[in-house]
Amino acid sequence: MFSSRFPVPRSQLTRYFVFFFFFTWNLELGTWNSFGAQEIRVLIDHIDSKEFPLDVPETGFLVTKENGDVLLNESGALAVSEGLIFNANGDQKLHWRGTPYRGLLEVVKAPDGRLALVNALELEDYLLGVLPSEMDTKTWPMEALKAQAVISRSYAISMIEANPKAVYHVGSRANHQMYFGATYEDDRARQAVEETRGEVIRDDRGAVLAGYFHSCCGGRTEDARQIWSQSASEKLVGVSDFGSCKISPHYAWVTSLPVEELERALVELGFAFDKPIRGFLVGRLTQSSRVVSLKVITNSGRLEVPTDKLRQVLGPNWIRSTRITDIKFKNGRYLIYGRGWGHGVGLCQWGAYSLALKKGWDYQRIVRHYFPKSSLNRM
């Protein structure tokens, strides 16, 4: 069993460590806490060393395990192991690597076998951390923030419903939605969450739709089935944004990809080929002119590479979206030209910004525009 040590002076043990069974997480309860509020479980970090940087708030915190045990050694240190649950006393927040978190922090065993730290908290409190992590809540129009609140809530609930008893439902980075705990919470984020409390998008059968979103669509969003697979919801369809996201600094872009970086990515994706790479070309397109696959001509033949997979390996700094308009070769590098930032499905954040600011649309109209085959209602 992995073990880590969090040193606490013996004189302070009664202040810091209290058995408090009421907060014990029980998987049979699903995703509802003792007060009847829906909870979400967010993967914060993997614990892969003996370091356990959990800061103790001034008011102390509560610790329990499912069986009621807390492991303390003779020197007064807490042996961190699977099943520990931390909860700050009073209104204080626990800090992990300097980031404050609402709710509980739990040490769990992740599906890959590693120990992980999970933040379990009420869904609406979670959104208070998501909104300012995804949008500029200090300057962006309130109706755009409300639209983001509805979409982020829908995404979170769809992830919970997909696997309600999972050790965690979502991550805390861009592969799900950005979440930096309570670091950037502010009054405008709170207003957007409160004024849309419980609102989600549903399909015609009443199921909550996954609220996908991205930074900038480059002029038109895309059908989910065109981007991912036929298993994606047919209700997530592409629409024009009337040129609204031209206001975005990411609407048009160019990056300079070294040949060596492309070779490394192809090897990581499992392609076998002989160097050198002789050509890098745009392949099949979707209805919104996104590139489904790229052609790579090597010394041993031609490869057809899925654009979304290459983007995942290279990272968004090299391929900001799959809406690639041209590729040119110059001085040992491929100049990649494109439009937009992100996968292109669902809400275009910069489009929402412009529709709220310039056209005066409210959040309901914005949401219905980007999700035309959904209905907007409260849980």
C-alpha positions in Angstrom: 0.0 0.0 0.0 1.3 3.4 -0.9 2.0 5.6 2.1 2.7 9.2 2.6 3.3 11.3 5.7 1.7 14.6 6.6 3.4 15.7 9.8 1.4 17.3 12.6 2.7 18.2 16.1 1.4 15.8 18.7 0.0 18.8 20.8 -2.3 19.7 17.9 -3.7 16.3 17.1 -6.9 16.8 19.1 -7.4 20.1 17.2 -6.7 18.8 13.7 -8.0 15.2 13.7 -11.6 14.4 14.6 -13.5 11.3 13.7 -16.7 12.6 12.0 -18.7 9.8 10.6 -21.5 11.9 9.2 -19.3 13.0 6.2 -18.3 9.5 5.2 -18.8 8.9 1.5 -21.0 5.9 0.7 -21.2 4.7 -2.9 -24.7 3.4 -2.3 -25.9 7.0 -1.9 -25.0 7.7 -5.5 -24.3 11.3 -6.1 -26.4 12.9 -3.4 -25.0 14.2 -0.2 -26.6 14.1 3.3 -28.3 17.4 2.7 -30.0 16.3 -0.6 -27.8 18.3 -2.9 -26.3 16.7 -6.0 -22.6 16.0 -5.7 -19.9 15.7 -8.3 -16.5 14.1 -7.9 -13.6 15.8 -9.6 -10.1 14.3 -10.1 -7.6 16.8 -8.8 -4.3 15.1 -8.8 -2.5 11.7 -8.7 -0.5 11.0 -5.6 2.7 9.5 -6.9 5.3 10.4 -4.3 5.6 10.6 -0.6 4.8 14.3 -0.7 1.3 15.2 0.4 1.0 19.0 0.2 -2.3 19.5 2.0 -2.4 22.8 3.9 -4.2 22.8 7.2 -6.7 25.7 7.7 -6.6 27.6 10.9 -9.8 26.1 12.2 -8.5 22.6 11.5 -10.1 19.8 9.6 -12.1 16.6 10.0 -10.7 13.2 8.9 -12.5 9.9 8.6 -12.4 6.6 6.8 -15.3 4.4 5.7 -14.5 2.1 8.6 -14.0 5.0 11.0 -10.2 4.6 11.3 -7.6 7.3 11.0 -4.0 6.1 10.7 -1.6 8.0 12.9 1.9 7.0 13.7 3.9 7.5 16.9 5.3 10.8 15.7 1.9 12.2 15.2 1.8 12.0 11.4 -1.1 11.0 9.3 -0.4 7.9 7.1 -2.2 8.8 3.8 -3.8 5.8 2.3 -6.9 4.9 0.2 -10.2 5.9 1.8 -9.2 8.9 3.8 -11.7 11.8 3.6 -10.7 15.4 4.6 -13.2 18.2 5.5 -12.3 21.6 6.7 -14.0 22.9 9.9 -16.3 25.9 9.7 -16.2 28.0 6.5 -12.5 27.3 5.8 -11.3 25.5 2.7 -8.7 22.9 2.3 -5.7 23.7 0.1 -3.9 21.3 -2.2 -0.7 22.6 -3.8 -1.8 26.1 -2.8 -5.3 25.8 -4.5 -8.3 26.1 -2.2 -11.2 23.7 -2.5 -14.8 23.6 -1.3 -16.3 20.4 0.0 -14.3 17.2 0.7 -11.0 15.9 -0.4 -10.7 12.2 -0.6 -7.9 9.8 -1.3 -9.1 7.0 -3.6 -7.7 4.3 -5.8 -8.1 5.4 -9.5 -9.0 2.9 -12.2 -5.3 2.7 -13.3 -4.4 1.5 -9.8 -2.7 4.8 -8.6 -3.9 6.7 -5.6 -5.7 9.9 -6.5 -7.1 13.0 -4.8 -10.7 13.7 -5.5 -12.7 16.8 -4.7 -16.3 15.8 -3.8 -18.6 18.8 -3.6 -22.1 20.1 -4.5 -22.6 20.6 -8.2 -23.5 24.3 -8.0 -20.4 25.0 -5.9 -18.4 23.2 -8.5 -19.7 25.5 -11.2 -18.5 28.5 -9.2 -15.0 27.3 -9.9 -15.6 26.2 -13.5 -17.0 29.5 -14.8 -14.0 31.8 -14.0 -11.7 29.0 -15.1 -13.4 28.9 -18.5 -14.4 32.5 -19.2 -13.3 36.0 -18.1 -16.1 36.5 -15.5 -14.9 40.0 -14.7 -15.4 41.5 -18.2 -17.5 39.2 -20.3 -21.3 39.8 -20.8 -23.5 38.3 -18.1 -25.7 36.5 -20.6 -22.6 34.7 -22.1 -21.6 33.7 -18.5 -25.1 32.3 -17.9 -25.0 30.4 -21.2 -21.7 28.8 -20.0 -23.2 28.0 -16.6 -26.1 26.1 -18.3 -23.8 24.2 -20.7 -21.2 23.4 -18.0 -23.9 22.1 -15.7 -25.4 20.0 -18.4 -21.9 18.5 -19.2 -21.3 17.8 -15.6 -24.6 16.0 -15.1 -24.2 14.0 -18.2 -20.9 12.8 -16.9 -22.4 11.9 -13.5 -25.3 10.0 -15.1 -22.9 8.1 -17.4 -21.3 6.5 -14.3 -22.8 7.6 -11.0 -20.7 5.3 -8.8 -17.4 6.2 -10.4 -14.5 7.1 -8.1 -14.6 10.4 -10.0 -16.9 11.8 -12.7 -14.7 14.5 -14.4 -11.2 15.7 -14.5 -10.1 19.3 -13.7 -8.4 20.2 -17.0 -9.3 20.9 -20.6 -10.1 17.3 -21.6 -13.3 17.8 -19.4 -13.7 21.4 -18.3 -11.2 23.7 -16.5 -11.6 23.8 -12.7 -9.1 25.5 -10.3 -11.2 25.0 -7.2 -12.2 28.2 -5.4 -9.2 30.1 -6.7 -11.0 32.5 -9.0 -14.6 32.6 -7.6 -16.2 36.0 -7.9 -19.6 37.7 -7.6 -20.3 37.6 -11.3 -19.7 33.9 -11.5 -21.9 33.4 -8.5 -24.7 35.5 -10.1 -24.5 33.5 -13.4 -24.8 30.2 -11.5 -27.5 31.4 -9.1 -29.7 32.9 -11.9 -29.6 29.7 -13.9 -29.6 27.3 -10.9 -30.7 23.8 -12.0 -31.1 24.7 -15.7 -29.9 22.1 -18.2 -30.4 21.2 -21.9 -32.3 17.9 -22.7 -33.0 15.9 -25.8 -36.5 15.0 -26.9 -36.5 12.0 -24.6 -35.8 14.1 -21.5 -32.1 13.0 -21.1 -29.6 15.7 -20.2 -27.4 16.4 -23.2 -23.6 16.6 -22.8 -22.9 20.3 -22.9 -19.9 20.4 -25.1 -18.2 23.8 -25.7 -15.0 25.2 -27.2 -13.3 28.6 -27.4 -13.9 29.6 -31.0 -15.6 27.7 -33.9 -14.1 29.7 -36.7 -17.5 30.5 -38.2 -19.5 27.3 -37.9 -19.8 24.6 -35.2 -19.8 20.9 -36.2 -21.9 17.8 -35.8 -20.6 15.7 -32.9 -20.8 12.6 -35.2 -18.6 14.2 -37.7 -15.9 14.9 -35.1 -16.0 11.8 -33.0 -18.1 8.8 -34.0 -21.6 7.6 -34.8 -22.0 6.9 -31.1 -22.1 10.6 -30.3 -25.5 12.2 -29.9 -27.3 13.0 -33.1 -28.8 16.0 -31.3 -25.5 17.8 -31.2 -25.5 19.4 -34.6 -23.5 22.1 -36.2 -24.8 25.7 -36.8 -23.4 28.9 -38.3 -22.5 31.6 -35.7 -23.1 34.4 -38.3 -19.5 35.4 -38.1 -19.8 36.3 -34.4 -16.6 34.7 -33.3 -14.5 36.8 -35.7 -14.0 38.9 -32.6 -11.8 36.2 -31.1 -8.0 36.4 -31.2 -8.1 32.7 -32.2 -10.4 33.1 -35.2 -7.4 32.8 -37.7 -4.0 31.3 -36.8 -0.8 29.9 -38.1 1.7 27.6 -36.3 5.1 26.4 -37.3 5.5 22.6 -36.7 9.0 21.1 -36.8 9.3 17.9 -38.9 10.9 16.2 -35.9 7.8 16.9 -33.8 5.5 15.5 -36.4 7.7 12.3 -36.6 7.6 11.9 -32.9 3.8 12.3 -32.8 3.3 9.7 -35.5 5.5 7.2 -33.6 3.5 7.8 -30.5 0.3 7.1 -32.4 1.7 3.8 -33.5 2.5 4.5 -37.1 5.4 2.6 -38.7 7.2 4.5 -41.5 10.6 5.2 -43.0 12.0 8.7 -42.8 12.0 11.3 -44.2 8.6 12.7 -44.3 8.1 14.0 -47.9 4.7 15.6 -47.6 2.0 16.7 -45.1 -1.4 17.4 -46.7 -5.0 18.1 -45.9 -7.2 15.0 -46.4 -11.0 14.4 -45.9 -13.2 17.3 -44.8 -16.5 17.6 -42.8 -19.5 19.8 -43.7 -18.0 22.7 -41.8 -14.6 22.3 -43.6 -12.9 20.6 -40.6 -10.2 18.1 -41.5 -11.1 14.5 -40.6 -7.8 13.1 -41.6 -4.4 14.3 -42.7 -2.1 12.7 -45.4 1.5 12.1 -44.5 3.8 11.0 -47.3 6.8 9.1 -46.1 9.7 7.3 -47.7 7.8 4.0 -47.2 4.4 5.1 -48.4 1.3 7.2 -47.5 -0.3 7.4 -44.1 -3.8 8.6 -43.3 -3.8 10.1 -39.8 -6.9 11.1 -37.9 -6.6 14.8 -37.2 -8.2 14.8 -33.8 -5.8 12.1 -32.6 -2.8 13.9 -34.0 -4.1 17.1 -32.3 -4.3 15.3 -29.0 -0.8 14.0 -29.2 0.8 17.3 -30.5 -1.3 19.5 -28.3 -3.4 22.6 -29.1 -0.4 24.9 -29.4 0.5 23.1 -32.7 -3.0 22.3 -34.1 -5.5 24.7 -32.4 -8.5 23.2 -34.2 -9.2 20.7 -36.9 -10.5 23.5 -39.2 -7.2 23.6 -41.1 -7.2 25.7 -44.2 -3.7 25.1 -45.6 -0.3 23.5 -44.9 2.9 24.8 -46.4 6.5 23.6 -45.9 9.3 26.1 -45.2 12.8 25.7 -43.7 12.3 22.3 -42.1 8.9 23.2 -40.7 5.3 22.8 -41.7 3.3 26.1 -41.5 -0.3 25.1 -40.5 -3.0 27.6 -41.1 -6.4 27.3 -39.5 -9.4 28.9 -37.9 -10.9 28.6 -34.5 -9.7 26.9 -31.3 -11.1 23.6 -29.9 -13.1 20.7 -31.2 -15.9 22.8 -32.6 -18.9 20.9 -31.1 -21.6 22.8 -29.1 -21.2 26.2 -27.6 -18.7 28.6 -29.2 -17.6 30.7 -26.3 -16.4 33.7 -28.3 -19.6 33.4 -30.4 -21.6 33.6 -27.2 -19.6 36.6 -26.1 -20.3 38.5 -29.4 -24.0 37.4 -29.6 -24.6 38.8 -26.1 -22.5 41.9 -26.5 -23.3 43.0 -30.0 -26.8 41.4 -30.7 -28.1 41.7 -27.2 -29.2 38.0 -27.1 -30.1 36.5 -23.7 -28.5 33.3 -22.5 -31.6 31.2 -23.4 -31.5 32.3 -27.0 -27.7 31.7 -27.1 -28.1 28.2 -25.8 -30.9 27.4 -28.1 -29.0 28.6 -31.1 -26.0 26.4 -30.4 -28.1 23.4 -29.3 -31.1 23.7 -31.7 -32.3 20.1 -31.1 -32.5 20.5 -27.3 -34.9 22.0 -24.8 -33.9 24.2 -21.9 -35.5 23.6 -18.5 -34.7 23.1 -14.9 -33.8 19.9 -13.1 
